């Protein structure tokens, strides 16, 4: 179910009315968010719900277990278990066939008669986004930056929150879970602002990105038939397409969440106007780049240490 689909035009207003008109407490609103999020995600393929449930349930239990454990070594083992579950699911569904196919090519190149079977694996939509969210939660609990959630409905709603489930932004538990634990009241000004954000995102996605895609697809698929000027134009239009497509979806997500009384973080900040590459990556998919910074780059040592270690840390980030 895409934000710019007919199904979503029916889906969201229905959820909006139930959310604000038929529920009075924050806990009841969380139930509506959870049920609507699972309906939204299961619309693609109901089997995806099994994976998001496993990630949610395992990290909910592990988070509480980390808090209740005194021994530092046991806390670390629980954290590694959470990371192993999440990364294991992500690697299997996203990269199994990729590695198998390239391994087959490598053996064929060496004239080694070894056959590997690939699997017909359906890639779950948004699996990277909610995987990073659940991992950041257990890491923050382990680092004692937050207390574990004891409200299963609020936590499951945090992981599966449908406005940002498919394309981000990747929210931190420290920002989103506290909002689910409050009793939200309808705010007309916030709702108007949310609608403006949705319309702006919809304009970028449907009017700009989708129309650029028409020309980009034609040029990329028939590149031998075009001259250098057309190829340069195709590359330029593609840069506009990918930005408006991605940032437009993020804008719609932020606006939809705002209509439900939830604030999401800004995900793009005019990256093409950056002064250098470093600034570009700080402004492009901000929720992802800051996630890598806080949970991988800084723990590796960040920019501290020798030039060699800094270069190593940067390479690790971009390889990941």
Secondary structure as a PSIPRED ss2 file (coil, helix, strand):
# PSIPRED VFORMAT (PSIPRED V4.0)

   1 X C   1.000  0.000  0.000
   2 X C   1.000  0.000  0.000
   3 X C   1.000  0.000  0.000
   4 X C   1.000  0.000  0.000
   5 X C   1.000  0.000  0.000
   6 X H   0.000  1.000  0.000
   7 X H   0.000  1.000  0.000
   8 X H   0.000  1.000  0.000
   9 X H   0.000  1.000  0.000
  10 X H   0.000  1.000  0.000
  11 X H   0.000  1.000  0.000
  12 X H   0.000  1.000  0.000
  13 X H   0.000  1.000  0.000
  14 X H   0.000  1.000  0.000
  15 X H   0.000  1.000  0.000
  16 X H   0.000  1.000  0.000
  17 X H   0.000  1.000  0.000
  18 X H   0.000  1.000  0.000
  19 X H   0.000  1.000  0.000
  20 X H   0.000  1.000  0.000
  21 X H   0.000  1.000  0.000
  22 X C   1.000  0.000  0.000
  23 X C   1.000  0.000  0.000
  24 X C   1.000  0.000  0.000
  25 X C   1.000  0.000  0.000
  26 X H   0.000  1.000  0.000
  27 X H   0.000  1.000  0.000
  28 X H   0.000  1.000  0.000
  29 X H   0.000  1.000  0.000
  30 X H   0.000  1.000  0.000
  31 X H   0.000  1.000  0.000
  32 X H   0.000  1.000  0.000
  33 X H   0.000  1.000  0.000
  34 X H   0.000  1.000  0.000
  35 X H   0.000  1.000  0.000
  36 X H   0.000  1.000  0.000
  37 X H   0.000  1.000  0.000
  38 X H   0.000  1.000  0.000
  39 X H   0.000  1.000  0.000
  40 X H   0.000  1.000  0.000
  41 X H   0.000  1.000  0.000
  42 X H   0.000  1.000  0.000
  43 X C   1.000  0.000  0.000
  44 X C   1.000  0.000  0.000
  45 X C   1.000  0.000  0.000
  46 X C   1.000  0.000  0.000
  47 X C   1.000  0.000  0.000
  48 X H   0.000  1.000  0.000
  49 X H   0.000  1.000  0.000
  50 X H   0.000  1.000  0.000
  51 X H   0.000  1.000  0.000
  52 X H   0.000  1.000  0.000
  53 X H   0.000  1.000  0.000
  54 X H   0.000  1.000  0.000
  55 X H   0.000  1.000  0.000
  56 X H   0.000  1.000  0.000
  57 X H   0.000  1.000  0.000
  58 X H   0.000  1.000  0.000
  59 X H   0.000  1.000  0.000
  60 X H   0.000  1.000  0.000
  61 X H   0.000  1.000  0.000
  62 X H   0.000  1.000  0.000
  63 X H   0.000  1.000  0.000
  64 X H   0.000  1.000  0.000
  65 X H   0.000  1.000  0.000
  66 X H   0.000  1.000  0.000
  67 X H   0.000  1.000  0.000
  68 X H   0.000  1.000  0.000
  69 X C   1.000  0.000  0.000
  70 X C   1.000  0.000  0.000
  71 X C   1.000  0.000  0.000
  72 X H   0.000  1.000  0.000
  73 X H   0.000  1.000  0.000
  74 X H   0.000  1.000  0.000
  75 X H   0.000  1.000  0.000
  76 X H   0.000  1.000  0.000
  77 X H   0.000  1.000  0.000
  78 X H   0.000  1.000  0.000
  79 X H   0.000  1.000  0.000
  80 X H   0.000  1.000  0.000
  81 X H   0.000  1.000  0.000
  82 X H   0.000  1.000  0.000
  83 X H   0.000  1.000  0.000
  84 X H   0.000  1.000  0.000
  85 X H   0.000  1.000  0.000
  86 X H   0.000  1.000  0.000
  87 X H   0.000  1.000  0.000
  88 X H   0.000  1.000  0.000
  89 X H   0.000  1.000  0.000
  90 X H   0.000  1.000  0.000
  91 X H   0.000  1.000  0.000
  92 X H   0.000  1.000  0.000
  93 X H   0.000  1.000  0.000
  94 X H   0.000  1.000  0.000
  95 X H   0.000  1.000  0.000
  96 X H   0.000  1.000  0.000
  97 X H   0.000  1.000  0.000
  98 X H   0.000  1.000  0.000
  99 X H   0.000  1.000  0.000
 100 X H   0.000  1.000  0.000
 101 X H   0.000  1.000  0.000
 102 X H   0.000  1.000  0.000
 103 X H   0.000  1.000  0.000
 104 X H   0.000  1.000  0.000
 105 X H   0.000  1.000  0.000
 106 X H   0.000  1.000  0.000
 107 X H   0.000  1.000  0.000
 108 X H   0.000  1.000  0.000
 109 X H   0.000  1.000  0.000
 110 X C   1.000  0.000  0.000
 111 X C   1.000  0.000  0.000
 112 X C   1.000  0.000  0.000
 113 X C   1.000  0.000  0.000
 114 X C   1.000  0.000  0.000
 115 X C   1.000  0.000  0.000
 116 X C   1.000  0.000  0.000
 117 X C   1.000  0.000  0.000
 118 X C   1.000  0.000  0.000
 119 X C   1.000  0.000  0.000
 120 X C   1.000  0.000  0.000
 121 X C   1.000  0.000  0.000
 122 X C   1.000  0.000  0.000
 123 X C   1.000  0.000  0.000
 124 X C   1.000  0.000  0.000
 125 X C   1.000  0.000  0.000
 126 X C   1.000  0.000  0.000
 127 X H   0.000  1.000  0.000
 128 X H   0.000  1.000  0.000
 129 X H   0.000  1.000  0.000
 130 X H   0.000  1.000  0.000
 131 X H   0.000  1.000  0.000
 132 X H   0.000  1.000  0.000
 133 X H   0.000  1.000  0.000
 134 X H   0.000  1.000  0.000
 135 X H   0.000  1.000  0.000
 136 X H   0.000  1.000  0.000
 137 X H   0.000  1.000  0.000
 138 X H   0.000  1.000  0.000
 139 X H   0.000  1.000  0.000
 140 X H   0.000  1.000  0.000
 141 X H   0.000  1.000  0.000
 142 X H   0.000  1.000  0.000
 143 X C   1.000  0.000  0.000
 144 X C   1.000  0.000  0.000
 145 X C   1.000  0.000  0.000
 146 X C   1.000  0.000  0.000
 147 X C   1.000  0.000  0.000
 148 X C   1.000  0.000  0.000
 149 X C   1.000  0.000  0.000
 150 X C   1.000  0.000  0.000
 151 X C   1.000  0.000  0.000
 152 X H   0.000  1.000  0.000
 153 X H   0.000  1.000  0.000
 154 X H   0.000  1.000  0.000
 155 X H   0.000  1.000  0.000
 156 X H   0.000  1.000  0.000
 157 X H   0.000  1.000  0.000
 158 X H   0.000  1.000  0.000
 159 X H   0.000  1.000  0.000
 160 X H   0.000  1.000  0.000
 161 X C   1.000  0.000  0.000
 162 X H   0.000  1.000  0.000
 163 X H   0.000  1.000  0.000
 164 X H   0.000  1.000  0.000
 165 X H   0.000  1.000  0.000
 166 X C   1.000  0.000  0.000
 167 X C   1.000  0.000  0.000
 168 X C   1.000  0.000  0.000
 169 X C   1.000  0.000  0.000
 170 X C   1.000  0.000  0.000
 171 X C   1.000  0.000  0.000
 172 X C   1.000  0.000  0.000
 173 X H   0.000  1.000  0.000
 174 X H   0.000  1.000  0.000
 175 X H   0.000  1.000  0.000
 176 X H   0.000  1.000  0.000
 177 X H   0.000  1.000  0.000
 178 X H   0.000  1.000  0.000
 179 X H   0.000  1.000  0.000
 180 X H   0.000  1.000  0.000
 181 X C   1.000  0.000  0.000
 182 X C   1.000  0.000  0.000
 183 X C   1.000  0.000  0.000
 184 X C   1.000  0.000  0.000
 185 X C   1.000  0.000  0.000
 186 X C   1.000  0.000  0.000
 187 X C   1.000  0.000  0.000
 188 X H   0.000  1.000  0.000
 189 X H   0.000  1.000  0.000
 190 X H   0.000  1.000  0.000
 191 X H   0.000  1.000  0.000
 192 X H   0.000  1.000  0.000
 193 X H   0.000  1.000  0.000
 194 X H   0.000  1.000  0.000
 195 X H   0.000  1.000  0.000
 196 X H   0.000  1.000  0.000
 197 X H   0.000  1.000  0.000
 198 X H   0.000  1.000  0.000
 199 X H   0.000  1.000  0.000
 200 X H   0.000  1.000  0.000
 201 X H   0.000  1.000  0.000
 202 X H   0.000  1.000  0.000
 203 X H   0.000  1.000  0.000
 204 X H   0.000  1.000  0.000
 205 X H   0.000  1.000  0.000
 206 X H   0.000  1.000  0.000
 207 X H   0.000  1.000  0.000
 208 X H   0.000  1.000  0.000
 209 X H   0.000  1.000  0.000
 210 X H   0.000  1.000  0.000
 211 X H   0.000  1.000  0.000
 212 X H   0.000  1.000  0.000
 213 X H   0.000  1.000  0.000
 214 X H   0.000  1.000  0.000
 215 X H   0.000  1.000  0.000
 216 X H   0.000  1.000  0.000
 217 X H   0.000  1.000  0.000
 218 X H   0.000  1.000  0.000
 219 X H   0.000  1.000  0.000
 220 X H   0.000  1.000  0.000
 221 X H   0.000  1.000  0.000
 222 X C   1.000  0.000  0.000
 223 X H   0.000  1.000  0.000
 224 X H   0.000  1.000  0.000
 225 X H   0.000  1.000  0.000
 226 X C   1.000  0.000  0.000
 227 X C   1.000  0.000  0.000
 228 X H   0.000  1.000  0.000
 229 X H   0.000  1.000  0.000
 230 X H   0.000  1.000  0.000
 231 X H   0.000  1.000  0.000
 232 X H   0.000  1.000  0.000
 233 X H   0.000  1.000  0.000
 234 X H   0.000  1.000  0.000
 235 X H   0.000  1.000  0.000
 236 X H   0.000  1.000  0.000
 237 X H   0.000  1.000  0.000
 238 X H   0.000  1.000  0.000
 239 X H   0.000  1.000  0.000
 240 X H   0.000  1.000  0.000
 241 X H   0.000  1.000  0.000
 242 X H   0.000  1.000  0.000
 243 X H   0.000  1.000  0.000
 244 X H   0.000  1.000  0.000
 245 X H   0.000  1.000  0.000
 246 X H   0.000  1.000  0.000
 247 X H   0.000  1.000  0.000
 248 X H   0.000  1.000  0.000
 249 X H   0.000  1.000  0.000
 250 X H   0.000  1.000  0.000
 251 X H   0.000  1.000  0.000
 252 X H   0.000  1.000  0.000
 253 X H   0.000  1.000  0.000
 254 X H   0.000  1.000  0.000
 255 X H   0.000  1.000  0.000
 256 X H   0.000  1.000  0.000
 257 X H   0.000  1.000  0.000
 258 X H   0.000  1.000  0.000
 259 X H   0.000  1.000  0.000
 260 X C   1.000  0.000  0.000
 261 X C   1.000  0.000  0.000
 262 X C   1.000  0.000  0.000
 263 X C   1.000  0.000  0.000
 264 X C   1.000  0.000  0.000
 265 X C   1.000  0.000  0.000
 266 X C   1.000  0.000  0.000
 267 X C   1.000  0.000  0.000
 268 X C   1.000  0.000  0.000
 269 X C   1.000  0.000  0.000
 270 X C   1.000  0.000  0.000
 271 X H   0.000  1.000  0.000
 272 X H   0.000  1.000  0.000
 273 X H   0.000  1.000  0.000
 274 X C   1.000  0.000  0.000
 275 X C   1.000  0.000  0.000
 276 X C   1.000  0.000  0.000
 277 X H   0.000  1.000  0.000
 278 X H   0.000  1.000  0.000
 279 X H   0.000  1.000  0.000
 280 X H   0.000  1.000  0.000
 281 X H   0.000  1.000  0.000
 282 X H   0.000  1.000  0.000
 283 X H   0.000  1.000  0.000
 284 X C   1.000  0.000  0.000
 285 X C   1.000  0.000  0.000
 286 X H   0.000  1.000  0.000
 287 X H   0.000  1.000  0.000
 288 X H   0.000  1.000  0.000
 289 X H   0.000  1.000  0.000
 290 X H   0.000  1.000  0.000
 291 X H   0.000  1.000  0.000
 292 X H   0.000  1.000  0.000
 293 X H   0.000  1.000  0.000
 294 X H   0.000  1.000  0.000
 295 X H   0.000  1.000  0.000
 296 X H   0.000  1.000  0.000
 297 X H   0.000  1.000  0.000
 298 X H   0.000  1.000  0.000
 299 X H   0.000  1.000  0.000
 300 X H   0.000  1.000  0.000
 301 X C   1.000  0.000  0.000
 302 X C   1.000  0.000  0.000
 303 X C   1.000  0.000  0.000
 304 X C   1.000  0.000  0.000
 305 X C   1.000  0.000  0.000
 306 X C   1.000  0.000  0.000
 307 X H   0.000  1.000  0.000
 308 X H   0.000  1.000  0.000
 309 X H   0.000  1.000  0.000
 310 X H   0.000  1.000  0.000
 311 X H   0.000  1.000  0.000
 312 X H   0.000  1.000  0.000
 313 X H   0.000  1.000  0.000
 314 X H   0.000  1.000  0.000
 315 X H   0.000  1.000  0.000
 316 X H   0.000  1.000  0.000
 317 X H   0.000  1.000  0.000
 318 X H   0.000  1.000  0.000
 319 X H   0.000  1.000  0.000
 320 X C   1.000  0.000  0.000
